Amino acid sequence: MFAVDLHAHTRFFHGHRALGDRFDPYGFRLLARALDARGLDGVATTNHDYYTPFSSSRVATIPGIEVSTTHGHVLVIGPDPPTETVPGEYTPAEVVELAHDRGCAAIVAHPYRDSTIRELEELPFDAIEINGKHPRTEQLVQRLAERHDLPLVGGSDAHYPFEAGRAYTRIDAAELTPEAVVEAIRDGRVEPRVAAGRFDRGLRRLYREIHSRKHPDGLLAEPSPGLGEPPDATDS
């Protein structure tokens, strides 16, 4: 059994690709140290719309990319993710097909933040994510996964190293390789975990306060029909 953060970034910011490329190796080293300190075994590096290979003696690294589709974000994780994608160019269905053609898993990222993928027709996703920035939507995500008969995974969505491991996935596999991770996700041999230590609780309270000031008019996402009213989805 391995503990892996399946959604983490190596930079503190979006955009500025050239600057980010120079920063990414440093950001990854900080990320690996933070995950090692939390006792995690591995991480999928899922930068927005590009993939860069990394390696570390501290944690196993799983290739990945977070693709910005026409209806929200999809994590593509596995041995051969696309190197780069154009934001908004692909539909979710196209990204699922692309992921499967490359032997990767396609995962719905943070379905209750900046995403309407959950409202689309049935698509052959491999899992749905419980996101570390929005753990209070966990029950909604569980119900969504049950409705679509899909496994649940966890990822921190960390952009800063201290956020790493806030949510992660327990993976039942004999070895921690990209192929084994994909197989375990598809077989449902995965289980999400949300960190509940004092630091994590304090961090969530701080981010809720920050986001309540940034979004004073309420929720970031509306529920799909039949899913009930969501809780405050402004955790970060």
NORTA-V106734 format. One record per residue. RES is the residue in one letter. SS is DSSP state (@ for helix, = for strand, . for the rest). PHI is phi in whole degrees, 0 to 359 (999 if undefined). NEAR is the number of other ideal C-beta (glycine too) atoms within 10 Angstrom. Layout:
# NORTA-V106734
RES | SS | PHI | NEAR
RES | SS | PHI | NEAR
This chain:
# NORTA-V106734
M | . | 999 | 9
F | = | 237 | 19
A | = | 251 | 19
V | = | 226 | 29
D | = | 278 | 32
L | = | 268 | 30
H | = | 206 | 30
A | = | 212 | 33
H | . | 243 | 24
T | . | 254 | 24
R | . | 222 | 21
F | . | 270 | 12
F | . | 210 | 11
H | . | 262 | 12
G | . | 71 | 8
H | . | 53 | 11
R | @ | 305 | 13
A | @ | 297 | 7
L | @ | 296 | 11
G | @ | 297 | 20
D | @ | 300 | 13
R | @ | 287 | 9
F | @ | 278 | 15
D | @ | 309 | 19
P | @ | 301 | 11
Y | @ | 293 | 11
G | @ | 299 | 22
F | @ | 294 | 23
R | @ | 299 | 15
L | @ | 296 | 15
L | @ | 299 | 31
A | @ | 297 | 26
R | @ | 296 | 15
A | @ | 295 | 23
L | @ | 291 | 27
D | @ | 298 | 17
A | @ | 296 | 13
R | @ | 279 | 17
G | . | 85 | 8
L | . | 278 | 24
D | . | 266 | 18
G | = | 199 | 24
V | = | 209 | 32
A | = | 261 | 28
T | = | 275 | 26
T | . | 231 | 28
N | . | 291 | 23
H | = | 289 | 18
D | . | 66 | 19
Y | = | 201 | 17
Y | . | 238 | 20
T | . | 233 | 16
P | . | 288 | 8
F | . | 227 | 18
S | . | 214 | 9
S | . | 207 | 16
S | . | 278 | 7
R | . | 274 | 17
V | . | 221 | 24
A | = | 287 | 21
T | = | 246 | 21
I | = | 250 | 26
P | = | 298 | 22
G | = | 191 | 26
I | = | 206 | 26
E | = | 256 | 27
V | = | 269 | 31
S | = | 273 | 20
T | = | 271 | 22
T | . | 289 | 16
H | . | 230 | 19
G | = | 137 | 21
H | = | 260 | 27
V | = | 232 | 29
L | = | 275 | 29
V | = | 246 | 27
I | = | 233 | 29
G | = | 155 | 24
P | . | 289 | 14
D | . | 215 | 14
P | . | 290 | 28
P | . | 298 | 18
T | . | 290 | 11
E | = | 203 | 13
T | . | 228 | 23
V | . | 266 | 9
P | . | 305 | 12
G | . | 79 | 12
E | . | 275 | 13
Y | . | 252 | 21
T | . | 280 | 16
P | @ | 304 | 23
A | @ | 299 | 18
E | @ | 293 | 15
V | @ | 289 | 28
V | @ | 299 | 23
E | @ | 297 | 15
L | @ | 298 | 18
A | @ | 299 | 27
H | @ | 292 | 17
D | @ | 298 | 10
R | . | 259 | 14
G | . | 73 | 14
C | = | 250 | 29
A | = | 269 | 29
A | = | 249 | 25
I | = | 236 | 30
V | = | 288 | 27
A | . | 270 | 25
H | . | 27 | 27
P | . | 295 | 25
Y | . | 247 | 24
R | . | 217 | 20
D | . | 53 | 13
S | . | 208 | 18
T | . | 237 | 15
I | @ | 302 | 22
R | @ | 297 | 20
E | @ | 267 | 13
L | . | 277 | 15
E | . | 296 | 6
E | . | 303 | 7
L | . | 234 | 16
P | . | 280 | 11
F | . | 293 | 22
D | . | 261 | 25
A | = | 190 | 25
I | = | 236 | 25
E | = | 263 | 26
I | = | 269 | 27
N | = | 267 | 28
G | . | 296 | 30
K | . | 276 | 23
H | . | 223 | 28
P | @ | 294 | 19
R | @ | 286 | 16
T | @ | 268 | 24
E | @ | 303 | 17
Q | @ | 295 | 13
L | @ | 297 | 23
V | @ | 294 | 24
Q | @ | 299 | 14
R | @ | 294 | 15
L | @ | 296 | 20
A | @ | 296 | 21
E | @ | 296 | 11
R | @ | 297 | 13
H | @ | 260 | 14
D | . | 54 | 8
L | . | 237 | 18
P | = | 292 | 21
L | = | 253 | 20
V | = | 233 | 33
G | = | 234 | 30
G | = | 211 | 32
S | . | 284 | 29
D | . | 59 | 27
A | = | 291 | 23
H | . | 250 | 20
Y | . | 243 | 14
P | @ | 304 | 20
F | @ | 290 | 13
E | @ | 275 | 22
A | . | 299 | 30
G | . | 83 | 28
R | . | 298 | 29
A | = | 221 | 28
Y | = | 205 | 31
T | = | 235 | 29
R | = | 273 | 17
I | = | 243 | 23
D | . | 270 | 13
A | . | 210 | 19
A | . | 284 | 8
E | . | 213 | 9
L | . | 257 | 18
T | . | 237 | 15
P | @ | 304 | 22
E | @ | 295 | 13
A | @ | 293 | 17
V | @ | 296 | 31
V | @ | 299 | 22
E | @ | 298 | 16
A | @ | 295 | 23
I | @ | 298 | 25
R | @ | 294 | 14
D | @ | 276 | 12
G | . | 79 | 14
R | . | 271 | 16
V | = | 221 | 23
E | = | 209 | 15
P | = | 282 | 25
R | = | 225 | 18
V | = | 243 | 17
A | . | 296 | 19
A | . | 231 | 10
G | . | 288 | 10
R | @ | 301 | 7
F | @ | 298 | 10
D | @ | 293 | 19
R | @ | 296 | 11
G | @ | 296 | 10
L | @ | 296 | 18
R | @ | 295 | 21
R | @ | 297 | 11
L | @ | 297 | 11
Y | @ | 293 | 16
R | @ | 299 | 15
E | @ | 295 | 12
I | @ | 298 | 12
H | @ | 286 | 17
S | @ | 294 | 12
R | @ | 280 | 9
K | @ | 285 | 10
H | . | 233 | 13
P | . | 293 | 7
D | . | 272 | 4
G | . | 126 | 10
L | . | 285 | 15
L | . | 271 | 18
A | . | 211 | 19
E | . | 258 | 13
P | . | 282 | 18
S | . | 285 | 18
P | . | 304 | 6
G | . | 86 | 7
L | . | 263 | 16
G | . | 84 | 11
E | . | 282 | 8
P | . | 280 | 18
P | . | 288 | 15
D | . | 302 | 15
A | . | 263 | 22
T | . | 257 | 22
D | . | 297 | 21
S | . | 237 | 20
